[in-house]
Amino acid sequence: MSGYVYILANHKHGTLYIGVTSDLAGRMYQHREGYTPGFAWRYGCARLVWYEEHGLIVDAIQREKSLKRWHRQWKIELIESINPNWEDLYATLS
């Protein structure tokens, strides 16, 4: 089973949330509709600013754990390497 690691933000350079899922489009729908009470919902993190697909969910989980240990600036640089304007990438999911 494949998996995705993703980063949500409430606005550019705002609060960041890192998550992992096997269904990115479905998970994003849940975040956007408020079906996931917790950190992301509490801080308004619903803008998908970065994601990465992995062939195995266990690899995605490992990457998520690694990213959570990164310094904030490294996460910002990762986001801006593919999404310099912090656009919401939700529309690019099919």
Secondary structure, 3 states (H helix, E strand, C coil): CCEEEEEEECCCCCCEEEEEECCHHHHHHHHHHCCCCCHHHHCCCCEEEEEEEECCHHHHHHHHHHHHCCCHHHHHHHHHHHCCCCCCHHHHCC
